[in-house]
Amino acid sequence: MQGFAARPERDHLESTMGSIWQRVLGRDVVVPSDNFFDLGGDSIRALLVCAQVKAELGVRLSVNDFYQMPTVAELTTVLRSRAHGRPETSLVEIATAGHGLPLYFLHAASGEVMFLRWIRPDTLSRTVFGIRAAGFDLSVAPARTVEEMAERYVREILARSPDQPVMLAGFSAGGVIAYDMARRLTARGVPVPYLGLIDPPVPGAPAEHPDETVQSLMQARLEMLLGIYQLPTSFGQRAQAVTALRQAGVVPADYSAELFERTLEIWGLNAMATQLYRPDTAYAGPAVIYTSAAAATVPDAGTLGGLAATGDPYTAGWARLLPPDTPVRTSTASHLEIIRDPDVFSLIRDDLDRAEASVMAGQGSR
């Protein structure tokens, strides 16, 4: 490798960071202004950088830092500030806009928020924070229940913005977490003018496979991943699967079995937590449900109460937990596509604007 093109006025921290990027990303040259994601970085490679920074410099980074400060130069400033004890957070700033209440967007079962990286400042015309699960850096144990996740995230949001109404959205399992967060926030007297549930499962619905465990969910996730890359699914140990994924170029050559196991564990824990979640009371605040083509029984857009009255099991399940006038907006996109559907996000933007207008109108009448 040709080495890291460090600026002469910078210290060894920046040079070391650049050299680590070279190794992890397989680049001959990295300059201080290079963007990690533009060079082919992803959450897996970010974890590898974190591990090597800890080993070489004794400072802990998190994957969240890469979202917020994705260049070598910016991450070097994080290293310096981390040495002074700056606390880590699950909040990842995805897009920054100069006006409006921010939207807090929950992770799905994977625990990651990479699916939000396509969002730009003008997508929703407001700042968007992704909320990422704890545990990817191996130093923090992952949460095991929806309630534990929701309480952690509520505290982080209130620590950041203690005097603001809170806008929430969640995709798939993240919708269930966002739902519990809305209940907790309103119980604390914090207004939640918008709760966007994007193709969420119904809490309390019968499990498709009632005998599932976290371990069986982890194994199913692994087999799905191996199947995508047309690799054998009959490995006796997961470490062997990691080796196969390395050889296929799916994960970096120095990606450890321990890191891979943790990503599977977070997915399994989150999926199981969603299945077991049973709210003890309904939520009375405003909400919107956005359904995909996967919710094939939902006939047309309407209200939750109206659609539930037709005998539709999906909306009937949510009608037990939300007000009957909750809007239901349908999409022809699949479950995985809905989170990137520009038409759906246009609806979300309009709903957010209406929700914020109602907040402003309420403040103006006081």
C-alpha positions as CSV (number, residue, x, y, z in Angstrom):
1,M,0.0,0.0,0.0
2,Q,1.2,3.5,-0.7
3,G,0.3,4.9,2.7
4,F,-2.1,7.4,4.1
5,A,-2.0,10.9,2.6
6,A,-2.0,12.8,5.9
7,R,-1.9,16.5,6.1
8,P,1.5,17.6,7.6
9,E,-0.2,19.7,10.3
10,R,-2.2,16.8,11.6
11,D,-1.0,14.5,14.4
12,H,-0.5,10.7,14.6
13,L,-4.2,10.1,15.4
14,E,-5.3,11.1,11.9
15,S,-2.5,9.2,10.3
16,T,-3.4,6.1,12.3
17,M,-7.1,6.4,11.5
18,G,-6.3,6.7,7.8
19,S,-4.0,3.6,7.9
20,I,-6.7,1.6,9.5
21,W,-9.2,2.6,6.8
22,Q,-6.7,1.5,4.2
23,R,-6.5,-2.0,5.7
24,V,-10.2,-2.4,6.3
25,L,-11.4,-0.9,3.0
26,G,-8.5,-2.3,0.9
27,R,-7.5,1.1,-0.4
28,D,-4.0,2.1,-1.5
29,V,-4.6,5.7,-0.7
30,V,-7.0,7.4,1.8
31,V,-7.0,11.2,2.3
32,P,-8.5,13.0,5.3
33,S,-11.5,14.3,3.4
34,D,-12.5,10.8,2.1
35,N,-16.0,9.7,3.1
36,F,-16.1,6.2,4.6
37,F,-19.3,5.2,2.8
38,D,-18.2,6.6,-0.5
39,L,-15.2,4.3,-0.3
40,G,-17.4,1.2,0.1
41,G,-17.7,1.2,3.9
42,D,-20.7,-0.2,5.6
43,S,-21.7,-1.1,9.2
44,I,-19.7,-4.3,9.2
45,R,-16.5,-2.5,8.1
46,A,-17.2,0.3,10.5
47,L,-17.2,-2.3,13.3
48,L,-13.8,-3.5,12.1
49,V,-12.5,0.0,12.2
50,C,-13.9,0.4,15.8
51,A,-12.1,-2.8,16.9
52,Q,-8.8,-1.7,15.4
53,V,-9.0,1.8,16.8
54,K,-9.6,0.4,20.2
55,A,-6.7,-2.0,19.9
56,E,-4.2,0.5,18.5
57,L,-5.3,3.8,20.2
58,G,-7.2,2.6,23.3
59,V,-10.2,4.8,22.3
60,R,-13.7,3.5,21.7
61,L,-15.7,4.5,18.6
62,S,-19.2,3.4,17.7
63,V,-20.7,2.8,14.3
64,N,-23.0,5.8,15.1
65,D,-19.9,8.0,14.8
66,F,-19.4,7.0,11.2
67,Y,-22.9,8.2,10.2
68,Q,-22.4,11.6,11.9
69,M,-18.8,12.2,11.0
70,P,-17.9,10.0,8.0
71,T,-14.5,11.4,7.0
72,V,-11.1,10.6,8.4
73,A,-10.6,14.2,9.6
74,E,-14.0,14.3,11.3
75,L,-13.6,10.9,13.0
76,T,-10.2,12.0,14.3
77,T,-12.0,14.9,16.1
78,V,-14.3,12.3,17.6
79,L,-11.3,10.4,18.9
80,R,-10.1,13.5,20.7
81,S,-13.4,14.4,22.2
82,R,-14.1,10.7,23.3
83,A,-10.9,10.9,25.4
84,H,-12.7,13.6,27.4
85,G,-15.7,11.3,28.1
86,R,-18.3,12.4,25.6
87,P,-21.2,9.9,26.1
88,E,-22.3,7.7,23.2
89,T,-25.9,7.7,22.0
90,S,-28.2,5.6,19.9
91,L,-29.2,8.7,17.9
92,V,-27.7,8.9,14.4
93,E,-28.3,12.1,12.5
94,I,-29.4,11.0,9.0
95,A,-30.4,14.3,7.4
96,T,-30.2,17.9,8.7
97,A,-32.8,20.6,7.8
98,G,-33.1,24.0,9.3
99,H,-36.7,24.0,10.4
100,G,-39.4,21.9,11.9
101,L,-39.5,19.4,14.7
102,P,-37.0,16.5,14.1
103,L,-38.3,13.0,13.3
104,Y,-36.9,10.1,15.2
105,F,-36.9,7.0,13.1
106,L,-36.6,3.6,14.8
107,H,-34.5,0.7,13.6
108,A,-36.1,-2.5,12.4
109,A,-35.3,-6.0,13.7
110,S,-31.7,-5.8,12.3
111,G,-31.0,-3.0,14.8
112,E,-29.4,-1.0,12.0
113,V,-30.5,2.3,10.3
114,M,-28.6,1.8,7.1
115,F,-31.9,1.6,5.3
116,L,-32.4,5.3,6.0
117,R,-29.2,6.5,4.4
118,W,-31.0,7.5,1.1
119,I,-33.0,10.2,3.0
120,R,-31.9,13.7,2.1
121,P,-32.7,17.0,3.9
122,D,-35.5,17.7,1.4
123,T,-37.0,14.2,1.6
124,L,-39.1,15.0,4.7
125,S,-38.1,18.7,4.9
126,R,-36.9,18.3,8.5
127,T,-34.0,16.8,10.4
128,V,-34.2,13.0,10.7
129,F,-32.5,11.0,13.4
130,G,-32.2,7.2,13.1
131,I,-32.3,5.3,16.3
132,R,-29.9,2.4,16.3
133,A,-29.8,-0.6,18.6
134,A,-27.2,-0.9,21.3
135,G,-24.7,-3.8,21.3
136,F,-23.0,-3.6,17.9
137,D,-19.7,-2.6,19.4
138,L,-19.7,-5.6,21.7
139,S,-19.1,-3.4,24.8
140,V,-22.9,-3.0,25.6
141,A,-25.3,-5.9,26.0
142,P,-28.2,-5.7,23.6
143,A,-31.8,-5.1,24.9
144,R,-34.0,-8.1,25.2
145,T,-37.5,-6.5,25.3
146,V,-39.4,-3.8,23.5
147,E,-40.0,-2.1,26.8
148,E,-36.2,-2.0,27.6
149,M,-35.5,-0.5,24.1
150,A,-38.3,2.0,24.3
151,E,-37.3,3.3,27.7
152,R,-33.6,3.7,26.7
153,Y,-34.5,5.6,23.5
154,V,-37.1,7.8,25.3
155,R,-34.4,8.9,27.8
156,E,-31.9,9.7,25.0
157,I,-34.5,11.8,23.1
158,L,-35.5,13.7,26.2
159,A,-31.9,14.3,27.2
160,R,-31.3,15.8,23.8
161,S,-34.6,17.8,23.5
162,P,-36.3,18.0,26.9
163,D,-38.8,20.7,26.0
164,Q,-40.0,19.7,22.6
165,P,-42.9,17.6,21.2
166,V,-41.5,14.3,19.8
167,M,-42.2,13.0,16.3
168,L,-41.7,9.2,15.9
169,A,-41.7,6.7,13.1
170,G,-40.7,3.1,12.8
171,F,-40.5,0.5,10.0
172,S,-41.6,-3.1,10.6
173,A,-40.5,-4.1,14.2
174,G,-39.4,-0.5,14.7
175,G,-43.1,0.5,14.5
176,V,-43.8,-1.6,17.5
177,I,-40.9,0.0,19.4
178,A,-42.1,3.5,18.3
179,Y,-45.6,2.6,19.5
180,D,-44.3,1.8,23.0
181,M,-42.2,4.9,23.0
182,A,-45.2,7.1,22.2
183,R,-47.1,5.5,25.2
184,R,-44.1,6.3,27.5
185,L,-43.7,9.8,26.3
186,T,-47.4,10.7,26.7
187,A,-47.3,9.2,30.1
188,R,-44.5,11.7,31.0
189,G,-46.6,14.5,29.6
190,V,-44.6,14.9,26.4
191,P,-46.7,15.6,23.3
192,V,-46.3,13.1,20.4
193,P,-48.1,14.8,17.5
194,Y,-46.9,12.2,14.9
195,L,-46.5,8.4,15.2
196,G,-45.8,6.9,11.8
197,L,-46.1,3.1,11.8
198,I,-44.7,1.7,8.5
199,D,-45.8,-1.9,7.8
200,P,-45.6,-2.9,11.5
201,P,-46.5,-6.3,12.7
202,V,-49.6,-6.5,15.0
203,P,-48.6,-6.8,18.7
204,G,-50.2,-9.9,20.2
205,A,-50.9,-11.6,16.9
206,P,-50.4,-15.4,16.9
207,A,-46.8,-16.3,16.0
208,E,-46.4,-18.0,12.7
209,H,-43.9,-20.4,14.4
210,P,-44.9,-20.5,18.1
211,D,-41.9,-22.7,19.1
212,E,-39.3,-20.2,17.8
213,T,-36.5,-19.2,20.1
214,V,-33.8,-16.5,19.8
215,Q,-31.4,-19.2,18.6
216,S,-33.7,-20.5,16.0
217,L,-34.4,-17.0,14.7
218,M,-30.6,-16.4,14.5
219,Q,-30.2,-19.6,12.6
220,A,-33.0,-18.7,10.2
221,R,-31.4,-15.3,9.6
222,L,-28.1,-16.9,8.9
223,E,-29.6,-19.4,6.4
224,M,-31.4,-16.6,4.7
225,L,-28.2,-14.6,4.3
226,L,-26.3,-17.7,3.0
227,G,-29.2,-18.4,0.6
228,I,-29.0,-14.9,-0.9
229,Y,-25.4,-15.5,-1.8
230,Q,-26.1,-19.1,-2.9
231,L,-23.9,-20.6,-0.2
232,P,-24.5,-23.9,1.6
233,T,-26.8,-23.6,4.6
234,S,-25.7,-26.8,6.4
235,F,-22.7,-25.6,8.3
236,G,-22.2,-27.3,11.7
237,Q,-20.9,-24.1,13.4
238,R,-21.6,-20.5,12.6
239,A,-17.8,-19.8,12.5
240,Q,-17.7,-22.0,9.4
241,A,-20.4,-19.9,7.9
242,V,-18.4,-16.7,8.6
243,T,-15.4,-18.3,6.8
244,A,-17.6,-19.1,3.8
245,L,-18.9,-15.5,3.7
246,R,-15.4,-14.2,3.9
247,Q,-14.3,-16.4,1.0
248,A,-17.3,-15.2,-1.0
249,G,-16.3,-11.6,-0.4
250,V,-19.6,-10.9,1.4
251,V,-17.8,-9.8,4.6
252,P,-14.2,-8.5,5.0
253,A,-11.4,-11.0,5.5
254,D,-10.8,-10.0,9.1
255,Y,-14.4,-9.9,10.1
256,S,-14.6,-12.0,13.3
257,A,-17.0,-14.7,14.2
258,E,-17.8,-12.8,17.4
259,L,-19.0,-9.7,15.5
260,F,-21.0,-11.8,13.2
261,E,-22.6,-13.7,16.1
262,R,-23.6,-10.4,17.7
263,T,-25.3,-9.1,14.6
264,L,-27.3,-12.3,14.4
265,E,-28.1,-12.1,18.2
266,I,-29.4,-8.5,17.9
267,W,-31.7,-9.6,15.0
268,G,-32.9,-12.6,17.0
269,L,-33.5,-10.7,20.2
270,N,-35.3,-7.8,18.4
271,A,-37.5,-10.3,16.4
272,M,-38.4,-12.2,19.6
273,A,-39.0,-9.1,21.6
274,T,-41.5,-7.9,19.0
275,Q,-43.3,-11.3,19.0
276,L,-43.6,-11.2,22.8
277,Y,-44.7,-7.6,23.2
278,R,-48.1,-7.2,24.8
279,P,-49.1,-3.6,25.6
280,D,-51.3,-3.4,28.7
281,T,-53.2,-0.3,27.5
282,A,-54.1,1.2,24.1
283,Y,-52.5,4.4,22.8
284,A,-54.9,7.3,22.5
285,G,-52.7,9.7,20.6
286,P,-52.6,10.5,16.8
287,A,-51.0,7.9,14.6
288,V,-50.8,6.9,10.9
289,I,-50.3,3.4,9.5
290,Y,-48.7,2.8,6.1
291,T,-49.2,-0.7,4.8
292,S,-47.3,-2.5,2.0
293,A,-48.6,-5.0,-0.6
294,A,-47.6,-7.7,2.0
295,A,-50.7,-6.7,4.0
296,A,-52.8,-8.0,1.2
297,T,-56.0,-8.2,3.2
298,V,-56.1,-4.4,3.7
299,P,-58.5,-3.4,0.9
300,D,-58.1,0.4,0.5
301,A,-57.0,3.4,2.3
302,G,-59.3,4.5,5.0
303,T,-59.5,4.7,8.8
304,L,-58.5,1.9,11.2
305,G,-62.0,1.6,12.6
306,G,-63.6,1.5,9.2
307,L,-61.3,-1.1,7.8
308,A,-61.4,-3.2,10.9
309,A,-65.2,-3.3,10.6
310,T,-64.9,-5.1,7.2
311,G,-63.3,-8.1,9.0
312,D,-59.8,-7.4,8.0
313,P,-57.6,-9.1,10.6
314,Y,-54.6,-6.8,10.3
315,T,-56.4,-3.6,10.9
316,A,-58.6,-5.3,13.5
317,G,-55.5,-6.1,15.4
318,W,-54.3,-2.6,15.4
319,A,-57.8,-1.2,16.1
320,R,-57.4,-2.7,19.6
321,L,-54.4,-0.5,20.2
322,L,-55.0,2.8,18.4
323,P,-57.9,5.3,18.0
324,P,-60.5,4.2,15.4
325,D,-60.0,7.4,13.3
326,T,-56.3,6.5,12.7
327,P,-55.6,6.9,9.0
328,V,-54.4,3.8,7.1
329,R,-52.5,4.5,3.9
330,T,-51.8,1.7,1.5
331,S,-48.9,1.1,-0.9
332,T,-48.3,-1.3,-3.8
333,A,-44.7,-1.6,-2.7
334,S,-43.5,-4.8,-1.0
335,H,-42.5,-4.9,2.7
336,L,-38.8,-4.4,1.9
337,E,-39.5,-1.8,-0.8
338,I,-41.9,0.4,1.2
339,I,-39.1,1.9,3.3
340,R,-37.6,3.4,0.1
341,D,-40.9,4.2,-1.8
342,P,-40.8,7.9,-2.7
343,D,-44.7,8.0,-2.8
344,V,-44.9,6.7,0.7
345,F,-42.4,9.2,1.9
346,S,-44.3,12.0,0.2
347,L,-47.3,10.9,2.3
348,I,-45.2,10.8,5.4
349,R,-43.9,14.3,4.7
350,D,-47.5,15.6,4.3
351,D,-48.6,13.9,7.5
352,L,-45.6,15.3,9.4
353,D,-46.4,18.8,8.1
354,R,-50.0,18.5,9.2
355,A,-49.0,17.2,12.6
356,E,-46.6,20.1,13.2
357,A,-49.2,22.6,12.0
358,S,-51.6,21.3,14.6
359,V,-48.9,21.8,17.3
360,M,-48.2,25.3,16.1
361,A,-52.0,26.1,16.1
362,G,-52.3,24.8,19.6
363,Q,-49.4,26.9,20.8
364,G,-50.9,30.0,19.1
365,S,-54.2,29.6,20.8
366,R,-52.7,29.7,24.3
